[in-house]
Amino acid sequence: MKLSRKYKNYRITLFIFFNVITIFVFSQNITMQEKQYGLSKLWSEVTYNFPYINELDFSIDSLYFSYIYKVSNSQSDLEYYTLLNDFVCQLHDGHSFVKYPTYLQNYYYFQIFCTYTNNKFYITSNTFFNNAIVPIGAEILTINQKKVHDYIDSVLYPSSPVRPEIRYRYLSEYMLFSSLNDSVFNICLKTTDGLIKNVNVPAIKNVSEWEHTFFTYPRKDKIEMLEDNILYISFKDFKSKRTVDSLISRIDLLDNSIGLIIDLRHCMGGTGYGMCLYKLFTDDTVYNEAYYEHRIIHPYKRARGLSNYKQVLDSLGITKNNNNYLYYENQYLEFQKWVENKVLTLDSISITIEKNEFKFDKPIIILIDEKTASAAELFVIGMQNLTNAILIGTPSYGSAGMPLMIPLPNGGMGQITTQKILYSDGKEFFGLVPDIIIEPTIEQILSKNDTILNYSISKINELSK
């Protein structure tokens, strides 16, 4: 029987598709030795450099031992890297995770944007699907037959670095509808008129077509004078000095304002450019932004293992009568140095501040949320030390320490936090907690009513009287 051209093309397409999937899902480019080596590198750096190692509620050594078997028996490079990431993410520290090699970064995306507020999950943007199919404002009840809280706890959170306190708010936004494995999601929705509907949502091809409907965070650098002469400045990150320099050059705006609102919602950090603003708020010329606890790094002695001198000598069969005793005694002195380096050392960064003739002493409000992170959090710590700034919003990401970068097989990269951040009074930093916590309702979100910003404007007016 002669096959039609259309049918032949269909068979060829299927053949190519299944071959691509097979190569991606089942490819084994990483050897057994490389797999074990990559895991061991991560374990050794966690053991030596992670500053909260003694505060974990599990044994990192026992976890490592259990993962040796898992990674050794992984069936593909993707499974291997998933296991590495799961291993590191047990720390649940924001700067500690594994970045997959480029050839494994093939996520499925679904172009649905969600917001978590008042303990519920809502669809707040949907540019790909017909609104009748996936209605804006609908509450998400289940994903793949699991309640959303349970889905995050069992599927997303174990593979995510975020702190448990912010997991629902943080993961609901992007991670809830992206996946390495699932190309179709089944979601159960409750519409705004109370109807319950089940929808199968397929992944989309072109993520670049997706335009989020953000309502509370501008995601861009911006300086403008709001009503009542309140100066508003927002940062999308601290990777550029442009907005910082713009503000510093506009002393007239600061001088003519009755107060300042700094919007750091969804500002994921970057570099330390924020510290350039400190000179606007102090007469000091030298300033300690924050304190750090970290290891004194001896790279050639990281994560060596024996715990005391007698154990070292016993393991080597060395006694005082041995000709090599003096040699090993010298080795022990080096070993002692390594033991001392296991102790966290307190340090601080002294910032030289250029003298400025202008000093801003009016009310300041800083807006934060679960994606205010890293350099943005350090900037807020500095501002809290220098001013009476009021924090408004929701708790921040909670990872401001410098991460150590760890090369892994086939182009992957691990990150491990190496610094513990302390306030000037010695209190440990675990994330910024707002002085005033505000969660908008779904009705306010859908009406594009920025409740947090509106409240901040009212607060500045109140404080400036």
C-alpha positions in Angstrom: 0.0 0.0 0.0 1.3 3.4 -1.0 1.6 5.9 1.9 0.5 9.5 1.3 3.1 12.2 1.4 1.3 13.8 4.4 1.5 10.5 6.3 5.2 10.0 5.5 5.9 13.5 6.8 3.9 12.8 9.9 6.0 9.6 10.6 9.3 11.5 10.0 8.2 14.3 12.4 7.3 11.7 15.0 10.6 9.9 14.5 12.6 13.1 15.0 10.5 14.1 18.0 11.1 10.9 19.9 14.8 10.8 19.0 15.2 14.3 20.4 13.3 13.4 23.5 15.4 10.2 23.9 18.6 12.1 23.5 17.5 14.7 26.1 16.0 12.5 28.7 18.2 9.5 28.5 21.5 10.9 27.4 24.5 9.8 29.5 27.4 12.1 28.8 28.7 12.2 32.3 30.7 9.2 33.6 30.3 7.5 36.9 33.5 8.9 38.2 32.5 12.5 37.2 29.1 12.0 38.9 30.6 11.0 42.2 33.3 13.7 41.9 30.7 16.5 41.3 28.7 15.4 44.3 31.8 15.2 46.5 32.9 18.7 45.5 29.5 20.0 46.6 29.6 18.1 49.9 33.1 19.2 50.7 32.4 22.9 50.1 29.2 22.7 52.2 31.1 20.9 55.0 33.8 23.5 55.0 32.3 26.8 53.8 28.6 26.8 54.6 28.3 29.1 57.7 25.1 27.5 59.0 26.4 23.9 59.0 26.0 23.5 62.7 22.4 24.8 62.6 21.1 22.1 60.2 18.6 19.7 61.7 20.1 16.8 59.7 23.6 15.3 59.2 25.1 16.6 56.0 27.5 13.5 56.0 24.5 11.1 56.2 22.8 13.0 53.4 25.9 12.8 51.3 26.3 9.1 51.9 22.7 8.4 50.7 23.2 10.5 47.6 26.4 8.6 46.5 24.2 5.7 45.5 21.5 7.9 43.9 23.9 9.8 41.7 25.9 6.7 40.8 22.7 5.1 39.5 21.2 8.1 37.8 19.9 7.2 34.3 20.6 10.4 32.5 22.5 13.7 32.8 19.2 15.4 33.6 18.5 13.1 36.4 22.0 13.5 37.7 21.8 17.3 37.8 18.4 17.1 39.4 19.8 15.0 42.2 22.7 17.4 42.7 20.3 20.3 42.9 18.1 18.4 45.4 21.1 17.7 47.5 22.2 21.3 47.8 18.7 22.6 48.2 18.2 20.6 51.4 20.1 23.6 52.9 17.2 25.9 51.9 19.5 28.8 51.6 18.8 31.4 48.9 22.3 31.5 47.5 22.9 27.7 47.6 21.7 25.8 44.5 22.9 24.1 41.3 22.7 25.7 37.9 22.2 23.1 35.1 24.5 23.0 32.0 23.0 24.9 29.1 22.0 21.7 27.2 19.8 20.6 30.1 18.0 23.9 30.6 15.0 22.9 28.6 12.1 23.9 30.8 8.4 23.7 29.9 6.6 27.1 30.3 2.9 27.7 30.5 2.5 31.5 30.4 0.3 31.8 33.4 1.3 34.2 36.1 0.1 33.6 39.6 0.0 35.6 42.8 -0.2 34.3 46.4 -2.0 36.5 48.8 -4.0 35.9 52.0 -3.1 32.2 51.9 -4.6 31.6 48.4 -3.2 31.3 44.9 -4.8 33.3 42.0 -4.3 33.6 38.3 -3.4 37.3 37.7 -2.0 37.1 34.2 -2.8 34.9 31.2 -1.7 36.1 27.8 -1.7 32.8 25.9 -4.9 31.1 26.8 -8.4 32.4 26.2 -9.8 34.0 29.3 -12.8 31.8 29.1 -10.5 28.7 29.4 -8.2 30.0 32.2 -10.0 33.0 33.7 -8.1 35.9 35.2 -8.8 36.1 39.0 -9.6 32.4 39.3 -8.4 30.7 42.5 -6.2 27.7 41.8 -7.4 24.8 43.9 -5.3 21.9 42.7 -2.4 21.2 40.3 -2.1 17.6 38.9 -4.7 16.5 41.4 -2.8 17.9 44.4 -3.8 20.9 46.5 -1.5 23.8 45.6 0.1 24.0 49.0 0.8 20.3 48.9 2.1 20.5 45.3 4.6 23.2 46.3 5.6 21.3 49.4 6.1 17.9 47.7 7.3 18.9 44.2 8.8 22.4 44.1 10.1 23.2 47.6 12.4 20.2 47.9 14.2 21.3 44.8 14.3 25.1 45.6 16.7 27.0 47.7 14.2 29.3 49.3 13.5 29.6 53.0 10.4 27.8 54.2 8.8 31.0 55.4 8.5 32.5 51.9 8.1 29.3 49.8 4.4 29.8 48.8 4.7 33.4 47.9 8.0 33.0 46.1 7.4 29.8 44.2 3.8 30.6 43.1 5.0 33.4 40.8 7.3 31.7 38.3 7.9 28.1 39.4 4.3 27.1 39.8 3.8 26.8 36.1 7.2 25.7 34.8 8.7 22.2 34.8 11.5 20.1 33.6 9.3 17.1 33.2 5.6 18.0 32.7 4.5 19.3 29.3 0.9 19.4 30.4 -0.6 20.6 33.7 -4.1 19.7 35.0 -5.4 22.5 37.1 -8.7 22.8 39.0 -10.0 26.4 39.2 -12.6 28.3 41.1 -13.8 31.2 39.0 -14.7 34.6 40.4 -18.4 33.6 40.1 -17.9 30.4 42.1 -17.8 27.9 39.3 -15.4 24.9 39.6 -13.6 23.9 36.3 -10.8 21.5 35.4 -8.4 22.6 32.6 -5.5 20.8 30.9 -2.9 23.4 30.2 -0.2 22.6 27.6 3.3 24.2 27.5 3.9 26.9 25.0 6.7 27.2 22.4 7.7 30.9 22.5 8.2 32.3 26.0 9.3 35.6 24.6 5.7 36.4 23.7 4.8 36.4 27.3 4.1 39.8 28.9 3.4 39.6 32.6 0.7 41.8 34.1 2.6 43.1 37.1 0.7 45.5 39.4 2.8 46.2 42.5 6.4 46.2 41.3 7.7 48.2 38.4 10.6 45.9 37.4 12.4 49.0 36.1 14.6 51.8 37.3 12.5 54.9 37.8 12.7 58.3 39.5 9.6 60.5 39.7 7.9 63.0 42.0 4.5 61.7 43.1 1.6 63.7 44.5 2.2 66.0 47.5 5.9 66.2 46.5 6.9 62.7 47.6 9.9 61.5 45.7 9.6 57.9 44.4 12.6 55.8 43.2 12.6 52.1 42.1 15.4 49.7 41.3 15.0 46.6 39.2 18.4 45.5 40.5 21.8 46.9 41.5 23.7 45.9 38.4 23.9 49.5 37.0 25.0 52.8 38.6 22.8 54.8 36.2 19.8 55.2 38.6 22.0 55.7 41.6 24.0 58.5 39.8 20.7 60.0 38.5 19.4 60.4 42.1 22.7 61.7 43.4 22.7 64.3 40.6 19.2 65.4 41.4 19.6 66.9 44.9 17.0 69.4 44.0 14.4 66.6 43.9 15.4 65.4 47.3 15.5 68.9 48.7 12.0 69.8 47.4 10.3 66.6 48.5 8.6 66.0 51.8 9.7 62.3 51.9 11.3 59.5 50.0 9.9 56.1 48.9 12.5 53.5 47.7 10.8 50.6 45.9 12.9 47.4 46.1 10.1 45.0 45.4 11.4 42.3 43.0 14.9 43.8 43.2 17.0 40.7 43.1 20.3 42.3 44.0 23.4 42.6 41.8 26.4 44.5 43.0 27.1 47.0 45.8 26.1 50.2 43.8 23.4 50.9 46.4 26.1 51.9 48.9 26.9 55.0 46.7 23.6 56.5 48.0 24.7 56.3 51.7 26.4 59.7 51.4 23.0 61.3 51.0 21.9 60.2 54.5 25.0 60.6 56.7 27.8 63.0 57.7 30.1 60.0 58.3 33.0 59.4 56.0 33.7 55.8 57.0 30.9 53.4 57.5 30.5 49.6 58.2 27.5 48.4 56.2 27.2 45.0 57.9 29.2 42.4 59.7 30.1 39.0 58.2 31.1 35.6 59.7 33.0 33.4 57.3 35.9 30.9 57.1 39.5 32.0 56.8 40.0 30.4 53.4 42.9 28.0 52.8 41.9 26.6 49.4 44.5 23.8 49.5 43.1 22.5 52.8 39.4 22.7 52.3 37.3 19.9 53.8 40.1 17.6 55.1 38.8 15.2 57.5 40.6 13.8 60.6 39.5 15.4 63.8 42.5 15.3 66.1 46.3 14.8 66.2 46.2 11.4 67.9 43.8 10.1 65.3 46.2 11.3 62.6 49.2 9.6 64.1 47.2 6.4 64.9 46.0 6.1 61.4 49.5 6.4 60.0 51.1 4.2 62.7 53.5 7.0 63.8 55.1 6.9 67.3 57.9 9.0 68.9 60.4 6.4 68.0 59.6 6.6 64.4 62.1 8.4 62.2 59.3 10.4 60.6 57.9 11.7 63.8 59.3 15.2 63.5 58.0 15.5 59.9 54.5 14.5 61.1 54.7 16.9 64.0 55.3 19.7 61.6 52.4 18.4 59.5 50.3 18.5 62.7 51.1 22.2 63.1 49.6 22.8 59.7 46.7 20.6 60.6 46.1 22.8 63.7 45.9 25.8 61.4 43.2 24.1 59.4 41.3 23.3 62.6 41.5 27.0 63.6 40.2 27.9 60.1 37.1 25.8 60.8 36.0 28.6 63.2 33.9 31.3 61.8 35.7 34.6 61.8 34.0 38.0 62.3 34.8 40.7 59.8 33.2 43.8 58.3 33.5 45.9 55.2 34.5 49.5 55.9 33.1 51.8 53.2 34.7 55.2 52.5 31.9 57.7 51.9 32.6 60.8 49.9 31.7 63.9 51.9 28.4 65.4 50.7 27.1 68.9 51.5 23.5 67.7 51.3 22.0 65.4 53.9 18.4 64.0 53.5 16.7 63.9 56.9 13.0 63.6 56.0 10.8 60.5 56.2 11.9 57.4 54.3 9.9 54.3 53.4 11.4 51.2 51.7 9.1 48.7 50.0 10.2 45.1 50.0 8.8 41.7 49.1 9.9 38.0 48.8 12.2 38.9 45.8 14.1 41.7 47.5 17.4 39.8 47.7 21.1 39.8 48.1 22.7 43.3 47.4 19.2 44.9 47.8 18.9 43.4 51.3 22.4 44.6 52.2 21.5 48.1 51.0 18.4 48.0 53.3 20.5 46.9 56.3 22.8 49.9 55.6 19.8 52.3 55.3 18.4 51.0 58.6 21.7 51.7 60.3 21.9 55.2 58.9 18.2 56.3 59.0 14.8 55.7 60.6 13.6 54.1 57.3 10.3 52.2 57.7 10.0 48.9 55.8 6.6 48.1 54.3 5.5 45.0 52.3 6.2 41.3 52.9 9.3 39.5 54.2 12.4 39.4 51.9 14.3 36.6 50.2 16.8 36.2 53.0 20.2 35.6 51.4 22.7 38.4 51.3 26.0 36.6 51.7 28.5 36.2 48.9 28.2 32.7 47.2 31.1 30.5 46.3 31.0 29.3 42.7 31.8 25.6 42.1 32.4 24.2 38.6 30.7 20.9 37.9 30.8 18.3 35.1 29.8 19.3 31.6 29.5 23.0 32.3 27.2 23.1 35.3 27.8 25.3 38.3 27.1 25.0 42.0 26.7 27.8 44.5 27.2 27.7 48.2 26.7 30.6 50.6 29.9 31.3 52.5 29.0 34.3 54.7 26.7 34.8 57.6 25.4 38.3 57.8 25.1 40.1 61.1 23.5 43.4 62.1 25.6 45.9 64.0 24.2 44.6 67.3 25.3 41.0 66.6 21.9 39.7 65.6 21.9 37.2 62.7 20.3 38.2 59.4 17.7 35.7 58.1 15.8 38.1 55.9 14.1 41.5 56.2 10.9 41.6 58.2 8.7 44.7 57.3 7.7 47.1 60.1 4.3 47.1 58.5 3.1 43.9 56.6 0.5 44.5 53.9 -1.0 41.9 51.7 -3.4 43.2 49.0 -6.7 41.4 48.3 -7.3 39.8 44.9 -9.8 42.5 44.1 -7.1 45.2 44.6 -4.7 43.2 42.5 -7.1 42.9 39.6 -8.0 46.5 39.7 -4.3 47.4 39.5 -4.6 49.1 42.9 -1.1 49.2 44.4 -2.2 49.1 48.0 1.3 49.1 49.4 2.4 52.1 47.5 -0.8 54.0 48.3 -0.4 53.3 52.0 3.2 54.5 51.9 2.2 57.8 50.3 -0.3 58.3 53.1 2.3 57.4 55.7 4.8 59.9 54.3 2.2 62.6 54.5 1.4 61.6 58.1 5.1 61.7 59.1 5.9 64.9 57.4 3.3 67.0 59.3 
